[in-house]
Amino acid sequence: MGLGWTLSLRERWHSQKLTRDIAYTLGSFVVLAISGMVINLVIASSRDAAALGVFNQAYAVYIIASQLATLGLHYSVLRYTALHDADPVQRGRLLWTAALSALCLGAVAAVVVGSSGFLFARVFDSELTGRAIAMAGPGLLLFSLNKVLLAYLNGLRLMKSFALLQAGRYLLVMAGVAGVAVSSLPIEWATLAFFIAEACTLAGALVYLSRGGHLRERCFDRGWLRTHLRFGSKGLAAGMFAEFNSRIDVLLIGVFLPDREVGIYSFAAMMVDGLYHVLAMVRLNFNPLLVTVLRDKDEHQARGLLARSLRLAVPATFGLGLLALAALWVLAVFVAPHKGLLEGLPSLLILLTGLVLVSAFVPFDNLLLVSGHPGYQTLQQLITVGANTALAVLLLPPLGIAGAALGTAASYLAGIAALLWFSPRVVGWNLLTNRFKT
């Protein structure tokens, strides 16, 4: 009786904390959604669809380059912070080692991207896009370091602080980009907002971690460096493919079609990206929990997480998808008329259909990584991006932007199908039946 009562209280506390943490991160998502919408609306209304295409192509390259710059260190920090949640000495060493490494990697990435604008100008056949990408380069200097610091907070489930820092970053990017868009400055200057946002985010993270005593163990540990590089290098491709998959549609449209079509598509895809982030915020909170429940072999709690997702994700995603369709119509017709944004409605419908079908399993999309199998995570993401790229290249010429949407929707299905195949064989957890191997 006493043990059962104790377990019930513990489960209730875990459930309440998870609910609060998800609420915090969903709050940061609301800020992300609003900032993304404001950025796209301000550029589209103050400039044109071509300028919107320039910005979104530069942003896509920036996000993909950031994965290379981080070298998967943040995945290692997330996993091992959660594993050593009761050992502050080890946590301090792994954090300090990863932070210094990330800063060095960020410096290299900033120089490479900042000096490669002319190459991107040739790839996308757009001088404006090339300059915008080059001016985004300095942001990479601090992006990698911030990814490591935020992964540390995520691993300790300090989600309120995590959410506040993320929200602040989104608001700063929004303010910077919108400020350039309404000014007389060239649109490529908008990407300088990335560096400003990263600098402010870094300052906030360092103040919080210092006050919490997380930076006391200032020791660069070669053992942790080897661990981070070993785990991170295996997870690097997974993260890179995941980010690449989220931007490959925009990049391929930029290769096959003019900047105007990129802008129209990216405005529609913004809606799906926002909806996907709702599920990603849940996944963000599940990640450290999955590390600990698998470490402790707490199958009951693991099954409870999946049961909750299966019960709630599909209807919630479907309802939000209907709102997204309505929002695109209202914004295209009444807020930014005569910009051609309504042409993206079929693409939005295709993307939403794919996302609804897989929504229950998106919160578990990092299961292979957090369970200590980054190689399998990489293979899963390779299947995802491979399906996206192949179909987009095949369908873009005859179908236009709808072809890119079909490729991305198909990639959602391919990635989750791979997860459902690997999870019982690698982790011993059948996600379809929600049962563990005995």
C-alpha positions in Angstrom: 0.0 0.0 0.0 2.7 2.4 1.0 4.9 1.6 -2.0 1.9 1.9 -4.4 1.0 5.3 -2.9 4.6 6.5 -3.3 4.7 5.3 -6.9 1.4 7.1 -7.6 2.7 10.3 -6.2 5.9 10.0 -8.2 4.0 9.4 -11.4 1.7 12.3 -10.7 4.6 14.6 -10.1 6.4 13.5 -13.3 3.2 14.0 -15.2 2.6 17.5 -13.8 6.2 18.5 -14.5 6.0 17.2 -18.1 2.7 19.1 -18.6 4.3 22.3 -17.2 7.5 21.8 -19.3 5.4 21.2 -22.5 3.4 24.4 -21.7 6.7 26.4 -21.4 8.1 25.1 -24.7 4.7 25.5 -26.4 4.8 29.1 -25.2 8.1 29.6 -26.9 6.6 28.0 -30.0 3.8 30.6 -30.0 6.5 33.2 -30.1 8.3 31.3 -32.9 5.0 31.0 -34.9 4.2 34.7 -34.4 7.7 35.8 -35.3 7.9 33.6 -38.4 4.5 34.9 -39.5 5.5 38.5 -38.9 8.8 38.1 -40.8 7.1 36.5 -43.8 4.2 39.0 -43.8 6.5 42.1 -43.4 8.8 41.0 -46.2 6.0 40.0 -48.5 4.0 43.2 -48.0 7.0 45.7 -47.7 9.0 44.1 -50.5 7.7 41.3 -52.7 7.6 37.5 -53.1 11.1 37.5 -54.6 12.6 39.2 -51.6 10.8 36.7 -49.4 12.4 33.9 -51.5 15.9 35.4 -51.0 15.5 35.5 -47.3 14.1 32.0 -47.0 16.9 30.5 -49.2 19.5 32.2 -47.0 17.8 31.0 -43.9 17.7 27.4 -45.2 21.4 27.5 -45.9 22.1 29.0 -42.5 20.2 26.2 -40.7 21.9 23.4 -42.6 25.3 25.0 -42.1 24.6 25.2 -38.4 24.3 21.5 -38.2 27.8 21.1 -39.7 29.1 23.8 -37.4 27.8 22.0 -34.3 29.2 18.6 -35.4 26.5 16.8 -33.3 28.0 18.0 -30.0 24.6 19.1 -28.7 23.2 15.6 -29.1 26.0 14.2 -27.0 25.5 16.9 -24.4 21.7 16.2 -24.3 22.1 12.5 -23.8 25.0 12.6 -21.3 23.6 15.4 -19.3 20.4 13.4 -18.7 22.5 10.3 -17.9 24.6 12.2 -15.3 21.8 14.3 -13.9 22.9 13.5 -10.4 26.6 14.2 -10.9 27.4 17.9 -11.2 31.2 17.3 -11.6 30.8 15.2 -14.7 28.1 17.5 -16.1 30.4 20.5 -15.6 33.3 18.8 -17.5 31.2 17.6 -20.3 29.6 21.0 -20.7 32.8 23.0 -20.6 34.5 20.6 -23.1 31.6 20.8 -25.5 31.2 24.5 -25.2 34.9 25.3 -26.1 34.8 22.8 -29.0 31.5 24.3 -30.3 33.0 27.8 -30.2 36.0 26.7 -32.3 33.7 24.9 -34.8 31.4 27.9 -35.0 34.4 30.2 -35.9 35.4 28.0 -38.8 31.8 27.8 -40.1 31.4 31.5 -39.9 34.5 32.1 -42.0 33.6 29.4 -44.6 29.9 30.5 -45.1 30.8 34.2 -44.9 33.3 33.9 -47.7 31.2 31.6 -50.0 28.5 34.0 -51.0 29.6 34.0 -54.7 29.3 30.2 -54.9 25.7 30.3 -53.6 25.0 33.1 -56.0 25.9 30.7 -58.8 23.9 27.8 -57.4 20.7 29.8 -57.0 21.4 32.1 -59.9 20.8 35.1 -57.7 23.3 37.7 -56.5 21.0 38.8 -53.8 20.7 35.3 -52.3 24.5 34.9 -52.4 25.0 38.1 -50.5 22.3 37.3 -48.0 23.9 33.9 -47.2 27.3 35.6 -46.8 25.9 38.1 -44.4 24.3 35.2 -42.4 27.7 33.7 -41.8 28.7 35.6 -38.7 25.7 34.2 -36.8 27.3 30.7 -37.0 30.1 31.9 -34.8 27.8 31.7 -31.7 25.1 29.4 -33.0 27.0 26.2 -32.2 27.8 27.3 -28.7 24.2 28.3 -28.0 23.1 24.9 -29.2 25.3 23.2 -26.7 24.2 25.4 -23.8 20.5 24.9 -24.7 21.0 21.1 -25.0 22.4 21.1 -21.5 19.3 22.9 -20.2 17.2 20.4 -22.1 19.1 17.5 -20.6 18.4 18.7 -17.1 14.8 19.5 -18.0 15.2 23.1 -17.1 12.5 23.9 -19.7 11.3 27.2 -18.4 14.7 28.7 -18.9 15.2 26.9 -22.2 11.9 28.3 -23.4 12.6 31.9 -22.4 16.0 31.9 -24.1 14.5 30.4 -27.3 11.6 32.9 -27.3 14.0 35.8 -26.8 16.1 34.5 -29.8 13.0 34.4 -32.0 11.9 37.9 -31.1 15.3 39.3 -31.8 15.5 37.7 -35.2 11.9 39.0 -35.9 12.8 42.5 -34.9 16.0 42.6 -36.9 14.5 41.2 -40.1 11.3 43.2 -39.9 13.4 46.4 -39.3 15.4 45.8 -42.4 12.4 44.9 -44.5 10.6 48.2 -43.8 13.7 50.2 -44.2 15.5 51.3 -47.3 18.4 48.8 -46.6 18.9 46.0 -49.1 17.0 42.8 -48.1 20.2 40.8 -47.7 21.1 42.9 -44.6 18.2 41.1 -42.8 20.3 38.0 -42.2 22.6 40.0 -39.9 19.8 39.6 -37.4 21.0 36.1 -36.8 24.3 37.2 -35.2 22.5 39.8 -33.0 20.0 37.2 -31.8 22.8 34.6 -31.0 24.9 37.2 -29.1 22.0 38.1 -26.9 21.0 34.5 -26.4 24.5 33.6 -25.4 24.6 36.4 -22.8 21.4 35.3 -21.2 22.4 31.6 -21.1 25.8 32.4 -19.5 24.2 34.5 -16.8 21.6 31.8 -16.0 24.1 29.0 -15.9 26.6 31.0 -13.9 24.0 31.9 -11.3 22.9 28.2 -11.1 26.5 27.1 -10.4 26.7 25.1 -13.7 29.9 26.7 -14.8 32.1 26.1 -11.8 33.8 23.0 -13.1 35.9 24.8 -15.7 37.9 21.8 -17.0 38.6 20.8 -20.6 38.5 17.0 -20.4 40.0 15.1 -23.3 38.0 12.0 -22.3 34.8 13.9 -22.7 36.1 15.4 -26.0 36.5 11.9 -27.4 33.1 10.9 -26.2 31.4 14.0 -27.6 33.2 13.6 -31.0 32.4 9.9 -31.2 28.7 10.3 -30.3 28.4 13.6 -32.1 30.0 12.5 -35.3 27.5 9.6 -35.5 24.6 11.9 -34.7 25.8 14.7 -37.0 24.5 13.2 -40.2 21.2 12.5 -38.5 20.8 16.1 -37.4 22.1 17.4 -40.7 19.7 15.2 -42.7 16.8 16.3 -40.5 17.5 19.9 -41.0 18.2 19.3 -44.7 14.9 17.6 -45.1 13.1 20.6 -43.5 14.7 22.9 -46.0 15.4 20.8 -49.1 12.0 21.7 -50.7 12.9 25.5 -50.5 16.4 24.9 -51.8 15.3 22.7 -54.7 12.6 25.2 -55.7 15.4 27.9 -55.7 17.4 25.7 -58.1 14.5 24.9 -60.5 12.3 28.0 -60.2 12.6 31.8 -59.8 12.8 33.5 -56.4 9.1 34.4 -56.6 8.0 30.7 -56.5 10.3 30.2 -53.5 8.6 33.0 -51.7 5.1 31.7 -52.4 6.0 28.2 -51.4 7.9 29.2 -48.3 4.9 31.4 -47.1 2.7 28.3 -47.3 5.3 26.0 -45.8 5.7 28.4 -42.9 2.3 27.2 -41.7 3.3 23.6 -41.7 6.7 24.4 -40.2 4.9 26.1 -37.3 2.6 23.1 -36.8 5.5 20.7 -37.0 7.2 22.7 -34.2 4.2 22.0 -31.9 5.0 18.3 -32.2 8.8 19.1 -32.0 8.3 20.9 -28.7 6.6 17.8 -27.3 9.5 15.8 -28.6 12.0 18.2 -27.0 10.4 17.4 -23.6 10.2 13.7 -24.3 13.9 13.4 -25.2 15.5 13.6 -21.7 12.7 11.5 -20.3 13.3 8.8 -22.9 17.0 8.8 -21.9 16.2 8.2 -18.3 13.3 5.7 -18.7 15.3 3.6 -21.0 18.3 3.8 -18.7 16.1 2.7 -15.8 14.1 0.3 -17.8 10.9 2.0 -16.8 8.7 0.5 -19.5 5.5 1.6 -17.8 6.3 5.3 -18.1 7.6 4.9 -21.6 4.4 3.2 -22.7 2.4 6.0 -21.0 4.2 8.7 -23.0 3.4 6.9 -26.3 -0.2 6.3 -25.3 -0.7 10.0 -24.6 0.8 10.9 -27.9 -1.4 8.3 -29.8 -4.5 9.6 -28.1 -3.9 13.4 -28.6 -1.6 14.1 -31.5 -3.7 13.3 -34.5 -6.9 15.2 -33.5 -4.8 18.2 -32.3 -2.8 18.3 -35.5 -5.8 17.9 -37.7 -7.6 20.8 -35.9 -4.5 23.0 -36.1 -4.1 22.1 -39.7 -7.6 23.4 -40.5 -6.7 26.7 -38.8 -3.5 26.9 -40.8 -5.5 26.6 -44.1 -7.9 29.3 -43.0 -5.0 31.5 -41.8 -3.3 31.2 -45.2 -6.5 32.2 -47.0 -7.1 35.2 -44.8 -3.5 36.4 -44.9 -3.2 36.0 -48.7 -6.6 37.6 -49.5 -6.9 40.4 -46.9 -3.4 41.2 -45.4 -1.1 40.8 -48.4 -3.4 40.7 -51.5 -2.0 40.8 -55.1 1.2 39.1 -54.0 0.2 35.7 -55.4 0.5 34.0 -52.0 -2.8 32.1 -52.5 -1.0 30.0 -55.1 0.6 28.1 -52.2 -2.7 26.7 -50.9 -2.5 23.3 -52.7 1.0 22.9 -51.4 -0.1 23.6 -47.9 -2.9 21.1 -48.2 -0.5 18.4 -49.3 2.0 19.1 -46.6 -0.7 19.1 -43.9 -2.0 15.8 -45.0 1.4 14.1 -44.7 2.0 15.6 -41.3 -1.4 14.6 -39.8 -0.8 11.0 -40.9 2.5 10.8 -38.9 1.8 13.2 -36.1 1.4 10.6 -33.3 5.0 9.4 -33.8 6.8 12.7 -34.4 7.4 13.2 -30.6 9.4 9.9 -30.7 11.4 10.8 -33.8 14.7 11.0 -31.9 14.2 7.7 -30.1 17.1 5.9 -31.8 19.4 8.8 -31.0 18.6 9.3 -27.3 18.6 5.5 -26.7 22.3 5.6 -27.7 22.1 4.5 -31.4 23.0 7.6 -33.4 24.0 5.4 -36.4 20.5 4.1 -36.8 19.1 7.6 -36.3 21.3 8.7 -39.2 20.0 5.9 -41.4 16.4 6.8 -40.5 17.0 10.4 -41.5 18.9 9.4 -44.7 15.8 7.5 -45.8 13.7 10.5 -45.0 15.8 13.0 -47.0 16.4 10.6 -49.8 12.7 10.1 -50.4 12.2 13.9 -50.3 15.0 14.7 -52.7 14.2 12.0 -55.2 10.5 12.8 -55.4 11.1 16.6 -55.5 13.6 16.4 -58.3 11.2 14.1 -60.2 8.0 16.1 -59.6 9.2 19.8 -59.5 9.6 20.2 -63.3 6.1 19.0 -64.2 4.2 20.1 -61.1 6.0 23.2 -59.9 5.9 23.9 -56.1 3.2 21.2 -55.6 5.8 18.7 -56.6 8.1 19.9 -53.8 5.2 19.6 -51.4 4.5 16.0 -52.5 8.2 15.1 -51.9 8.2 16.5 -48.4 4.9 14.9 -47.5 6.2 11.5 -48.7 9.4 12.1 -46.6 7.3 12.4 -43.5 5.8 8.9 -44.2 9.1 7.4 -45.1 10.9 8.6 -42.0 8.2 7.4 -39.6 8.0 4.1 -41.4 11.8 3.7 -40.9 11.4 4.5 -37.2 8.6 1.9 -36.8 10.9 -0.7 -38.5 14.0 0.1 -36.4 12.5 0.7 -32.9 11.5 -2.9 -32.1 14.8 -4.3 -33.5 17.2 -1.8 -32.0 15.5 -0.5 -28.8 13.1 -3.5 -28.2 10.0 -1.2 -28.3 7.3 -1.8 -30.8 5.8 1.6 -31.3 2.8 0.3 -33.3 1.7 -2.0 -30.5 3.3 0.0 -27.6 4.9 -3.1 -26.2 8.5 -4.0 -25.2 10.1 -7.3 -26.0 10.2 -9.6 -23.0 
